[in-house]
Every structure is written in structure tokens, then in C-alpha cells.
Amino acid sequence: MAISNPFVRSSREVLVVDAVRTPMGKSHPERGWYRDTHPNEILGAVYTSLIGRSGLDPSVVEDLIIGCTAPFGEQSRNIGRNAWLQVGYPAEVPAVTLDRRCGSAQTAVEMGAALVGSGTHDVVIAGGVEHMGHVPMNSPAKISELYGDPWPAELRDRYDFVTQGESAELIAERWNISREEMDEFAVRSHRLASEASDAGRLQSEMIPFELAGEMRTTDQTVRPGTDLDALAKLRTVFRESSGRITAGTSSPISDGGAGILLASREGIDTHGLTARARIIDQTTVGVDPIIMLTGPIPATRKLLERNGLTMADIDLVEINEAFSSVVLAWERELKPDMDRVNVNGGAIAMGHPVGATGARLIATVVAELERRDAEIGLVTMCCGGGLGTATLIQRV
């Protein structure tokens, strides 16, 4: 397919050499797979897999760009750097850890692609990690008690901030999405994820991870046999009486990591690497910080328009299933062929370790494009605070 405007802000090809992710574990103090695992070890497994699978000398990597939404405690002091040093790789390789909420890992890949495309670097690892079991989502609130509120009165005077769950409820209201529709979507996610796992379709992207003497090669939160009757019995969690969102139509709190090895054509040729895909274009947009989770709609439109494409030109889409309502509102606006969307299930089933999911989605779409002998993939996410990320990928 001819792309009219390939990677408009780059003078060089940005190629995906490899893309991997760990199994996603449930964040639970007793049953969570990673309950006794430091997040350095999770991210370190991503690094060692990318280096081992590619055969690359680790000293060749010029930067590590890692997303993490809660860089506190175990995830503090630049976890991107700490995990690299912990596995014994060269100290000369620098790293940075960034936070763009749920879009952190996808933004890390965007920044890595920009460094390669600009000619600054030839080989970069980008991705993300989040151990939500050890560093919970409410950690920033606890830190605020000690060090101050990120939303002072002057900002709250401008915006009446709400939780992401309330934002998901506002989306359901605005697009008139019923609880039944959202339950049906959640059932679809678990069914497709279970089928993909049973068929071994996720193995090319997933790093086998030994935990407590057992090799994990699946995602812990996928529930085979999830049905509408079971979901209908769940109570709403963000609005007691008038709500539509339940735990079943929300992504579960999870632990995991993912990473992408990016290189220029020069880097590929110099180090004897093989490209699997290339970045066509990428963007991030801002939206209303209250309804907050609508970012995939304008982000998708921007990339389609800028590259002269329609949804019919996109072979596969990975849109993050933060909540059912997010994907269903996007579907109403973009009108995609849903048989091309999240074909192996999504975060409602697989889990959403928030700082890592963006790279997981890229790993999934690259692997599935190859499996189907398809060409163009789109990855898009909503992000807390009113942001949306999107990346167009072409298999090579």
C-alpha cells in the first residue's frame, strides 16, 4: 500500500527489530504472580529477551526510554536505568523514565522513534513497566499527603477533576452506551484472549517467565468462560445507583512489562539485524481532562487524515480496553470493522499494567500482522488527564 505521507517528521526510516512483553500478572498480595518480584526484574527480562532474540551486543544500544506511571518506591530513581544495570549490561548505556499516564510506554516508543528518525541514535530500546501490586495506583495520593497536591486550588478552580472510572461513566452517557453493550464487549475480550492463548498465538510476543518454580506463558487475568449472566450480577463500582461500569467492564489492575527494539536502516545493516515493521507515523493529542478518556478518537482521525488513509485501509487495530465504554465510543465515531479490532482480546481480559501497556499493544499488533500476512496496524490509547496516543505501523 502506498502511504502518502510516511512518518512526516522523520528524514530516516524507523524500524521495529523486535517487540516483546511479559505475561501480565494479577496485582494481588497473595495470588498475584509477581507478588514476590521486584519491577526491576520484570523490566530486566524485557531487556534480556530483546538483546537475546536479536543477537545484539548490548553496548550498541544508545538509549533506553521507559514508561512508568508511578515512579515511586521500587519504581523510583529511574527504573529504566536500574533494571538495565541489575541484569549486568554496560553502564555506558543511558536511560530515562517518563510518565504520560496510561500512554507512557507508547510515548516512550514515540520518543525512541523520534531519536532514530532524527538521526540522533541508530539503536534504541523503548517500552514500559508497572508493578501495580507493589506500587499501587493511589501512591501519588499518599505522596501528596507528605509533599503537596498536584492539583492546587488554582487548578481545581478551572477543572472539577474526576476519577477515570467516573470519566468512563461520562463516556457511556454521552454516547448512550448501555451496560449490556459493555458487558457484551467484555465477554468478547475474554473469549478472544482465551482462544488466542489456547491456540498459541501470543507466544511470539510473550517472554516465558519463571515464577515460584513455574514457567508462566499466559496472562493471569484472562477468564475463560466469562459470560453475560456472570457479568450482569456484578455491582457498579463508580456510581452506586445510576452507574453502568463494573469491574467486569474495566481493565484489571496488573503487573508486567514490554519493550520494543528500534533501529535505523543504518543500524540494521551495521549490526546484522532484521526488521519486522516500521513506524509510519505517530501522534499524541489532548482532550477535555474531565471526560478524559476520549483521546483515541481525535488521535486516530489525525493519523488517518495526515496519511491519506481511511479505517478500511487499516488491517488491524489495537485500542486499549481501559473500559468497555472507551472502545465502544471510539467504534461509534470511527465505524471500524470490529473483526479487525483487538482480535486477540484486550486489556479487559489480559490486564493493564499502566506504564507498560502501550508497548504491549505494539508487540501484539506486530506479531498479528505477521501471522495474518497483513500490512498496516494502528495502536491507540486513552490516557489519564485527557490525552490520546496513536501509532501507525507497517509490516516489512
Disulfide bonds with the S-S distance in Angstrom:
none
